[in-house]
Amino acid sequence: MDAPMPFWPGNTAVHWVKALLAATASLGLLYGLKALATRRRRSEEPPGSPRVCLAEAMDATRFPLLLALALWAGSRFLELPRALEEALLHVTLLAMLLQAGLWANRVVGCFLRDFLERREAHGEVTAMAAPVLGLMARTALWSLVLLLVLDSFDVNLSTLVAGVGVGGVAVALAVQNILGDIFASLSIALDKPFALGDFIIVDEVLGTVDRIGLKSTRIQSLSGEQIILANADLLKSRIRNFKRMRERRVLFTFAVTYQTAADALSALPGHLRDIIQAQPGTRFDRAHLREFGDSGLIFEVVYYVLDVDYNVYMDTQQAINLALLKALRAQGVGFAHPVRVMFPRPEAV
């Protein structure tokens, strides 16, 4: 019986059939795993769940890369020249690393999107932060993939890493102010000390947050002009956010004359409590004769307005002032005001 005709030195038709079957089976297995990971619709899973992220990662599967893996699996049944084997091995490693990078890239995007959504950041802030965070994560990911690829080709990485490190330090020093503002914007997006539309006070600046950018935040001041603050400087300041106020504490004082009767003074805190409690959306705290002033007896009153709107507070305070004025006049009690008494010198009489 004649020996099988070799299709390549050292390989027979049987070897080639086995190689073809192994390559086909490997390719089918890889695509079967992809179909298994994505067989359920993503809508059936909560956003950001591991299954959804896995399905998104599998969508990044590329046929040429899987074909390289399948060809390498089939080549295990063939006797090939050493140079061809090494070349095929390098191509396979490159395909594996690239495919793993594509999968990891999708997973990073999925978890990053879910993280920002769970933080309930404002839409524009999310749109600003997501690309920056994604760029940082993907840069680190593909840098790692590149280093692994170079290492697989026996490239000396020590000199390369040292050069990149020195260059990175130089670039970081050159753009440290810009990087500081960018990282501050990410801090605003993730920590959310304020959001668009919030009324804030920063040092002597007060107004409504109009826009949050990568480098600066724009505030529409009460006087009408737009004030632009660098994000890094903004986070170094003390920020008072009035949008998140749950209720407004109000403290005011007034003074009555020293000629007011003691009984009227004792009854005055009770009258103040009745006046404040008669106003809708208020909670009375206290009213006391605080001190003896230069011109009169000073009362201190504290109450809470349950609506944070400033106009509601002013309307309430106005109603309290008018009711207090009416009550004091009805009792014959006068408000104290500065009075200067001059005594002539005896020799001038």
C-alpha positions as a LaTeX table, in Angstrom:
\begin{tabular}{lrrr}
\hline
Residue & $x$ (\AA) & $y$ (\AA) & $z$ (\AA) \\
\hline
Met1 & 0.00 & 0.00 & 0.00 \\
Asp2 & 1.29 & 3.42 & $-0.94$ \\
Ala3 & 1.97 & 5.89 & 1.92 \\
Pro4 & $-0.29$ & 8.98 & 2.16 \\
Met5 & 0.96 & 11.87 & 0.06 \\
Pro6 & 2.28 & 14.68 & 2.31 \\
Phe7 & 0.78 & 18.15 & 1.79 \\
Trp8 & 3.76 & 19.65 & 3.69 \\
Pro9 & 7.01 & 17.95 & 4.57 \\
Gly10 & 6.22 & 15.69 & 7.53 \\
Asn11 & 2.38 & 16.11 & 7.29 \\
Thr12 & $-0.18$ & 13.86 & 5.67 \\
Ala13 & $-3.74$ & 14.40 & 4.66 \\
Val14 & $-4.82$ & 12.95 & 8.01 \\
His15 & $-2.80$ & 15.61 & 9.82 \\
Trp16 & $-4.41$ & 18.33 & 7.76 \\
Val17 & $-7.90$ & 16.97 & 8.42 \\
Lys18 & $-7.19$ & 16.91 & 12.15 \\
Ala19 & $-5.84$ & 20.46 & 12.00 \\
Leu20 & $-8.91$ & 21.66 & 10.08 \\
Leu21 & $-11.26$ & 19.94 & 12.53 \\
Ala22 & $-9.39$ & 21.41 & 15.52 \\
Ala23 & $-9.48$ & 24.90 & 14.05 \\
Thr24 & $-13.17$ & 24.62 & 13.21 \\
Ala25 & $-14.01$ & 23.21 & 16.64 \\
Ser26 & $-12.04$ & 25.95 & 18.39 \\
Leu27 & $-13.76$ & 28.66 & 16.37 \\
Gly28 & $-17.15$ & 27.11 & 17.03 \\
Leu29 & $-16.42$ & 26.80 & 20.76 \\
Leu30 & $-15.40$ & 30.44 & 21.04 \\
Tyr31 & $-18.52$ & 31.65 & 19.25 \\
Gly32 & $-20.60$ & 29.25 & 21.33 \\
Leu33 & $-19.27$ & 30.86 & 24.50 \\
Lys34 & $-20.14$ & 34.26 & 23.06 \\
Ala35 & $-23.70$ & 33.13 & 22.29 \\
Leu36 & $-24.03$ & 31.63 & 25.77 \\
Ala37 & $-23.00$ & 34.89 & 27.41 \\
Thr38 & $-25.46$ & 36.95 & 25.35 \\
Arg39 & $-28.41$ & 34.54 & 25.02 \\
Arg40 & $-30.60$ & 36.65 & 27.35 \\
Arg41 & $-31.64$ & 40.10 & 26.36 \\
Arg42 & $-29.93$ & 42.82 & 28.30 \\
Ser43 & $-33.27$ & 44.39 & 29.13 \\
Glu44 & $-33.96$ & 41.44 & 31.42 \\
Glu45 & $-31.00$ & 42.30 & 33.60 \\
Pro46 & $-30.52$ & 45.40 & 35.78 \\
Pro47 & $-28.19$ & 47.99 & 34.23 \\
Gly48 & $-24.59$ & 47.62 & 35.26 \\
Ser49 & $-25.02$ & 44.00 & 36.40 \\
Pro50 & $-22.09$ & 41.63 & 35.70 \\
Arg51 & $-24.20$ & 39.76 & 33.12 \\
Val52 & $-24.95$ & 42.93 & 31.17 \\
Cys53 & $-21.28$ & 43.94 & 31.25 \\
Leu54 & $-20.30$ & 40.43 & 30.14 \\
Ala55 & $-22.77$ & 40.63 & 27.25 \\
Glu56 & $-21.36$ & 43.99 & 26.19 \\
Ala57 & $-17.85$ & 42.58 & 26.38 \\
Met58 & $-18.79$ & 39.63 & 24.17 \\
Asp59 & $-20.16$ & 42.05 & 21.58 \\
Ala60 & $-16.58$ & 43.28 & 21.18 \\
Thr61 & $-15.48$ & 39.85 & 19.92 \\
Arg62 & $-13.75$ & 40.18 & 16.54 \\
Phe63 & $-13.72$ & 37.33 & 14.01 \\
Pro64 & $-10.15$ & 37.89 & 12.70 \\
Leu65 & $-8.78$ & 37.65 & 16.24 \\
Leu66 & $-10.70$ & 34.48 & 17.01 \\
Leu67 & $-9.62$ & 33.08 & 13.65 \\
Ala68 & $-5.99$ & 33.55 & 14.64 \\
Leu69 & $-6.63$ & 31.58 & 17.84 \\
Ala70 & $-8.38$ & 28.83 & 15.88 \\
Leu71 & $-5.53$ & 28.60 & 13.38 \\
Trp72 & $-3.03$ & 28.29 & 16.20 \\
Ala73 & $-5.10$ & 25.49 & 17.75 \\
Gly74 & $-5.16$ & 23.68 & 14.40 \\
Ser75 & $-1.43$ & 24.14 & 13.90 \\
Arg76 & $-0.80$ & 22.00 & 17.00 \\
Phe77 & $-1.59$ & 18.94 & 14.82 \\
Leu78 & 0.93 & 19.88 & 12.14 \\
Glu79 & 4.67 & 19.81 & 11.90 \\
Leu80 & 5.68 & 23.28 & 10.74 \\
Pro81 & 9.06 & 24.98 & 10.32 \\
Arg82 & 10.33 & 26.57 & 13.52 \\
Ala83 & 10.27 & 30.08 & 12.06 \\
Leu84 & 6.65 & 29.64 & 10.96 \\
Glu85 & 5.69 & 28.26 & 14.38 \\
Glu86 & 7.24 & 31.22 & 16.17 \\
Ala87 & 5.57 & 33.67 & 13.80 \\
Leu88 & 2.19 & 31.99 & 14.30 \\
Leu89 & 2.72 & 32.00 & 18.06 \\
His90 & 3.47 & 35.74 & 18.07 \\
Val91 & 0.44 & 36.46 & 15.90 \\
Thr92 & $-1.72$ & 34.35 & 18.25 \\
Leu93 & $-0.41$ & 36.14 & 21.35 \\
Leu94 & $-1.02$ & 39.48 & 19.69 \\
Ala95 & $-4.57$ & 38.44 & 18.79 \\
Met96 & $-5.23$ & 37.21 & 22.35 \\
Leu97 & $-3.96$ & 40.43 & 23.91 \\
Leu98 & $-5.93$ & 42.64 & 21.51 \\
Gln99 & $-9.10$ & 40.64 & 22.05 \\
Ala100 & $-8.63$ & 40.72 & 25.83 \\
Gly101 & $-8.10$ & 44.48 & 25.56 \\
Leu102 & $-11.33$ & 44.89 & 23.60 \\
Trp103 & $-13.25$ & 42.86 & 26.18 \\
Ala104 & $-11.75$ & 44.80 & 29.09 \\
Asn105 & $-12.46$ & 48.08 & 27.31 \\
Arg106 & $-16.18$ & 47.25 & 27.12 \\
Val107 & $-16.29$ & 46.11 & 30.75 \\
Val108 & $-14.63$ & 49.35 & 31.90 \\
Gly109 & $-17.18$ & 51.40 & 29.96 \\
Cys110 & $-20.09$ & 49.39 & 31.36 \\
Phe111 & $-19.07$ & 49.65 & 35.01 \\
Leu112 & $-18.07$ & 53.30 & 34.66 \\
Arg113 & $-21.45$ & 54.21 & 33.18 \\
Asp114 & $-23.28$ & 52.31 & 35.91 \\
Phe115 & $-21.16$ & 53.95 & 38.64 \\
Leu116 & $-21.95$ & 57.45 & 37.41 \\
Glu117 & $-25.65$ & 56.66 & 37.07 \\
Arg118 & $-25.79$ & 55.29 & 40.61 \\
Arg119 & $-24.17$ & 58.50 & 41.84 \\
Glu120 & $-27.20$ & 60.33 & 40.38 \\
Ala121 & $-24.99$ & 63.08 & 39.04 \\
His122 & $-26.57$ & 65.83 & 36.98 \\
Gly123 & $-26.83$ & 65.01 & 33.30 \\
Glu124 & $-24.29$ & 67.58 & 32.14 \\
Val125 & $-21.88$ & 66.67 & 34.93 \\
Thr126 & $-22.13$ & 62.98 & 33.97 \\
Ala127 & $-21.57$ & 63.87 & 30.31 \\
Met128 & $-18.48$ & 65.82 & 31.36 \\
Ala129 & $-17.02$ & 63.28 & 33.77 \\
Ala130 & $-17.68$ & 60.07 & 31.85 \\
Pro131 & $-15.34$ & 60.80 & 28.91 \\
Val132 & $-12.51$ & 61.91 & 31.21 \\
Leu133 & $-12.79$ & 58.91 & 33.53 \\
Gly134 & $-13.18$ & 56.64 & 30.52 \\
Leu135 & $-10.13$ & 58.14 & 28.84 \\
Met136 & $-8.01$ & 57.66 & 31.96 \\
Ala137 & $-9.14$ & 54.06 & 32.46 \\
Arg138 & $-8.74$ & 53.14 & 28.78 \\
Thr139 & $-5.32$ & 54.80 & 28.58 \\
Ala140 & $-4.11$ & 52.69 & 31.50 \\
Leu141 & $-5.68$ & 49.56 & 29.98 \\
Trp142 & $-4.20$ & 49.92 & 26.50 \\
Ser143 & $-0.83$ & 50.97 & 27.94 \\
Leu144 & $-0.78$ & 47.66 & 29.80 \\
Val145 & $-1.77$ & 45.80 & 26.63 \\
Leu146 & 1.00 & 47.55 & 24.68 \\
Leu147 & 3.59 & 46.63 & 27.30 \\
Leu148 & 2.46 & 42.99 & 27.23 \\
Val149 & 2.64 & 42.95 & 23.43 \\
Leu150 & 6.16 & 44.40 & 23.44 \\
Asp151 & 7.22 & 41.95 & 26.13 \\
Ser152 & 5.88 & 39.04 & 24.08 \\
Phe153 & 8.16 & 40.16 & 21.22 \\
Asp154 & 11.17 & 40.20 & 23.61 \\
Val155 & 11.50 & 44.00 & 23.57 \\
Asn156 & 13.59 & 45.42 & 26.44 \\
Leu157 & 11.07 & 47.42 & 28.43 \\
Ser158 & 13.39 & 48.87 & 31.08 \\
Thr159 & 14.71 & 51.70 & 28.90 \\
Leu160 & 11.28 & 52.35 & 27.41 \\
Val161 & 9.56 & 52.56 & 30.80 \\
Ala162 & 12.29 & 54.83 & 32.17 \\
Gly163 & 12.00 & 57.16 & 29.18 \\
Val164 & 8.21 & 57.25 & 29.40 \\
Gly165 & 8.44 & 57.93 & 33.15 \\
Val166 & 10.77 & 60.91 & 32.70 \\
Gly167 & 8.66 & 62.26 & 29.86 \\
Gly168 & 5.49 & 61.81 & 31.92 \\
Val169 & 6.95 & 63.75 & 34.83 \\
Ala170 & 7.96 & 66.60 & 32.52 \\
Val171 & 4.52 & 66.76 & 30.92 \\
Ala172 & 2.79 & 66.60 & 34.31 \\
Leu173 & 4.87 & 69.52 & 35.61 \\
Ala174 & 4.09 & 71.55 & 32.50 \\
Val175 & 0.33 & 71.07 & 32.73 \\
Gln176 & $-0.12$ & 70.65 & 36.49 \\
Asn177 & $-2.58$ & 73.56 & 36.74 \\
Ile178 & $-4.73$ & 72.17 & 33.96 \\
Leu179 & $-4.58$ & 68.67 & 35.44 \\
Gly180 & $-5.51$ & 70.11 & 38.84 \\
Asp181 & $-8.64$ & 71.71 & 37.38 \\
Ile182 & $-9.54$ & 68.51 & 35.52 \\
Phe183 & $-9.22$ & 66.36 & 38.64 \\
Ala184 & $-11.22$ & 68.98 & 40.55 \\
Ser185 & $-13.99$ & 68.72 & 37.96 \\
Leu186 & $-14.03$ & 64.94 & 38.45 \\
Ser187 & $-14.28$ & 65.50 & 42.19 \\
Ile188 & $-17.26$ & 67.80 & 41.61 \\
Ala189 & $-18.89$ & 65.20 & 39.38 \\
Leu190 & $-18.40$ & 62.32 & 41.82 \\
Asp191 & $-18.71$ & 64.03 & 45.21 \\
Lys192 & $-21.34$ & 66.56 & 44.04 \\
Pro193 & $-20.85$ & 69.47 & 46.46 \\
Phe194 & $-23.20$ & 71.30 & 44.09 \\
Ala195 & $-25.01$ & 70.72 & 40.81 \\
Leu196 & $-26.40$ & 72.82 & 37.98 \\
Gly197 & $-29.08$ & 75.20 & 39.19 \\
Asp198 & $-27.88$ & 75.27 & 42.82 \\
Phe199 & $-27.63$ & 78.63 & 44.55 \\
Ile200 & $-24.22$ & 78.79 & 46.22 \\
Ile201 & $-22.01$ & 81.30 & 48.01 \\
Val202 & $-18.24$ & 81.02 & 47.52 \\
Asp203 & $-16.33$ & 83.59 & 49.58 \\
Glu204 & $-17.84$ & 86.87 & 48.34 \\
Val205 & $-19.40$ & 85.36 & 45.20 \\
Leu206 & $-23.05$ & 84.36 & 45.32 \\
Gly207 & $-25.24$ & 83.14 & 42.49 \\
Thr208 & $-26.66$ & 80.17 & 40.61 \\
Val209 & $-24.42$ & 77.50 & 39.07 \\
Asp210 & $-24.82$ & 77.96 & 35.32 \\
Arg211 & $-22.30$ & 75.48 & 33.90 \\
Ile212 & $-19.71$ & 73.01 & 35.17 \\
Gly213 & $-16.85$ & 72.44 & 32.75 \\
Leu214 & $-13.61$ & 70.49 & 32.76 \\
Lys215 & $-11.53$ & 73.51 & 33.80 \\
Ser216 & $-13.94$ & 76.05 & 35.25 \\
Thr217 & $-17.40$ & 76.56 & 36.73 \\
Arg218 & $-19.63$ & 79.44 & 35.66 \\
Ile219 & $-21.88$ & 81.16 & 38.20 \\
Gln220 & $-24.67$ & 83.58 & 37.29 \\
Ser221 & $-24.50$ & 86.19 & 40.03 \\
Leu222 & $-27.48$ & 88.00 & 41.51 \\
Ser223 & $-26.32$ & 91.26 & 39.95 \\
Gly224 & $-26.50$ & 89.69 & 36.48 \\
Glu225 & $-22.91$ & 89.11 & 35.41 \\
Gln226 & $-21.37$ & 85.68 & 34.91 \\
Ile227 & $-18.50$ & 84.80 & 37.25 \\
Ile228 & $-15.99$ & 82.15 & 36.14 \\
Leu229 & $-14.07$ & 80.24 & 38.81 \\
Ala230 & $-11.35$ & 77.63 & 38.28 \\
Asn231 & $-12.48$ & 74.26 & 39.60 \\
Ala232 & $-9.34$ & 73.78 & 41.70 \\
Asp233 & $-9.78$ & 77.20 & 43.34 \\
Leu234 & $-13.47$ & 76.51 & 43.84 \\
Leu235 & $-12.90$ & 73.33 & 45.84 \\
Lys236 & $-10.29$ & 75.07 & 48.01 \\
Ser237 & $-12.96$ & 77.56 & 49.14 \\
Arg238 & $-15.82$ & 77.15 & 51.59 \\
Ile239 & $-18.98$ & 76.57 & 49.59 \\
Arg240 & $-22.41$ & 77.30 & 51.04 \\
Asn241 & $-25.11$ & 75.46 & 49.08 \\
Phe242 & $-28.55$ & 76.97 & 49.72 \\
Lys243 & $-30.30$ & 74.63 & 47.28 \\
Arg244 & $-29.92$ & 71.77 & 49.75 \\
Met245 & $-31.27$ & 73.73 & 52.68 \\
Arg246 & $-34.17$ & 71.83 & 54.27 \\
Glu247 & $-35.42$ & 74.74 & 56.36 \\
Arg248 & $-34.29$ & 78.29 & 57.07 \\
Arg249 & $-33.33$ & 79.43 & 60.57 \\
Val250 & $-34.16$ & 83.09 & 61.18 \\
Leu251 & $-32.77$ & 85.21 & 64.01 \\
Phe252 & $-33.82$ & 88.83 & 64.45 \\
Thr253 & $-33.64$ & 91.39 & 67.22 \\
Phe254 & $-35.53$ & 94.52 & 68.18 \\
Ala255 & $-35.40$ & 96.92 & 71.10 \\
Val256 & $-38.12$ & 98.55 & 73.21 \\
Thr257 & $-37.77$ & 101.58 & 75.47 \\
Tyr258 & $-36.66$ & 101.41 & 79.09 \\
Gln259 & $-39.96$ & 103.03 & 80.05 \\
Thr260 & $-41.87$ & 99.81 & 79.16 \\
Ala261 & $-43.66$ & 98.28 & 82.15 \\
Ala262 & $-42.30$ & 95.04 & 83.61 \\
Asp263 & $-45.61$ & 93.20 & 83.02 \\
Ala264 & $-45.55$ & 94.16 & 79.34 \\
Leu265 & $-41.97$ & 92.95 & 79.03 \\
Ser266 & $-42.88$ & 89.60 & 80.63 \\
Ala267 & $-45.82$ & 89.12 & 78.25 \\
Leu268 & $-43.87$ & 90.06 & 75.13 \\
Pro269 & $-42.26$ & 86.61 & 74.46 \\
Gly270 & $-45.71$ & 85.00 & 74.54 \\
His271 & $-47.08$ & 87.55 & 72.07 \\
Leu272 & $-44.12$ & 86.86 & 69.78 \\
Arg273 & $-44.78$ & 83.12 & 69.92 \\
Asp274 & $-48.44$ & 83.67 & 68.96 \\
Ile275 & $-47.50$ & 86.01 & 66.11 \\
Ile276 & $-44.97$ & 83.57 & 64.63 \\
Gln277 & $-47.15$ & 80.47 & 65.03 \\
Ala278 & $-49.96$ & 82.30 & 63.22 \\
Gln279 & $-47.80$ & 82.42 & 60.08 \\
Pro280 & $-48.11$ & 79.38 & 57.76 \\
Gly281 & $-45.03$ & 77.21 & 57.31 \\
Thr282 & $-43.17$ & 78.39 & 60.42 \\
Arg283 & $-41.89$ & 76.79 & 63.63 \\
Phe284 & $-41.31$ & 78.93 & 66.70 \\
Asp285 & $-38.09$ & 78.33 & 68.63 \\
Arg286 & $-37.57$ & 81.00 & 71.29 \\
Ala287 & $-37.93$ & 84.66 & 72.26 \\
His288 & $-35.99$ & 86.28 & 75.12 \\
Leu289 & $-35.03$ & 89.61 & 76.58 \\
Arg290 & $-31.38$ & 89.25 & 75.66 \\
Glu291 & $-29.62$ & 92.29 & 77.11 \\
Phe292 & $-29.79$ & 95.86 & 78.24 \\
Gly293 & $-28.67$ & 97.93 & 75.30 \\
Asp294 & $-27.40$ & 101.47 & 75.13 \\
Ser295 & $-30.72$ & 102.77 & 73.84 \\
Gly296 & $-33.26$ & 100.14 & 74.92 \\
Leu297 & $-34.12$ & 96.62 & 76.03 \\
Ile298 & $-33.05$ & 94.18 & 73.29 \\
Phe299 & $-35.15$ & 91.10 & 72.51 \\
Glu300 & $-33.83$ & 88.21 & 70.46 \\
Val301 & $-36.21$ & 85.96 & 68.51 \\
Val302 & $-35.48$ & 82.68 & 66.67 \\
Tyr303 & $-37.88$ & 80.78 & 64.42 \\
Tyr304 & $-37.75$ & 78.48 & 61.37 \\
Val305 & $-39.30$ & 78.88 & 57.94 \\
Leu306 & $-40.13$ & 75.42 & 56.59 \\
Asp307 & $-39.97$ & 76.58 & 52.95 \\
Val308 & $-36.44$ & 77.31 & 51.71 \\
Asp309 & $-37.56$ & 79.81 & 49.08 \\
Tyr310 & $-36.09$ & 83.24 & 49.87 \\
Asn311 & $-39.21$ & 85.12 & 48.82 \\
Val312 & $-41.31$ & 83.00 & 51.20 \\
Tyr313 & $-38.91$ & 83.87 & 54.01 \\
Met314 & $-39.13$ & 87.59 & 53.24 \\
Asp315 & $-42.93$ & 87.50 & 53.04 \\
Thr316 & $-43.06$ & 85.71 & 56.39 \\
Gln317 & $-40.66$ & 88.13 & 58.05 \\
Gln318 & $-42.61$ & 91.09 & 56.73 \\
Ala319 & $-45.87$ & 89.68 & 58.11 \\
Ile320 & $-44.22$ & 89.12 & 61.51 \\
Asn321 & $-42.80$ & 92.66 & 61.55 \\
Leu322 & $-46.17$ & 94.23 & 60.75 \\
Ala323 & $-47.99$ & 92.10 & 63.34 \\
Leu324 & $-45.34$ & 92.93 & 65.97 \\
Leu325 & $-45.58$ & 96.66 & 65.21 \\
Lys326 & $-49.37$ & 96.53 & 65.52 \\
Ala327 & $-49.24$ & 94.58 & 68.81 \\
Leu328 & $-46.68$ & 96.91 & 70.42 \\
Arg329 & $-48.63$ & 100.01 & 69.43 \\
Ala330 & $-51.81$ & 98.50 & 70.85 \\
Gln331 & $-50.04$ & 97.98 & 74.20 \\
Gly332 & $-48.46$ & 101.41 & 74.17 \\
Val333 & $-44.96$ & 100.01 & 73.92 \\
Gly334 & $-42.51$ & 101.98 & 71.82 \\
Phe335 & $-39.48$ & 100.86 & 69.87 \\
Ala336 & $-36.19$ & 102.12 & 71.20 \\
His337 & $-34.00$ & 104.26 & 69.05 \\
Pro338 & $-30.71$ & 106.03 & 69.70 \\
Val339 & $-31.22$ & 109.18 & 71.78 \\
Arg340 & $-28.55$ & 111.65 & 72.77 \\
Val341 & $-29.19$ & 113.68 & 75.93 \\
Met342 & $-27.08$ & 116.77 & 76.43 \\
Phe343 & $-26.58$ & 118.31 & 79.91 \\
Pro344 & $-25.42$ & 121.93 & 79.94 \\
Arg345 & $-22.42$ & 122.80 & 82.10 \\
Pro346 & $-23.37$ & 124.71 & 85.30 \\
Glu347 & $-21.35$ & 127.79 & 84.43 \\
Ala348 & $-23.24$ & 128.07 & 81.17 \\
Val349 & $-26.62$ & 128.45 & 82.93 \\
\hline
\end{tabular}
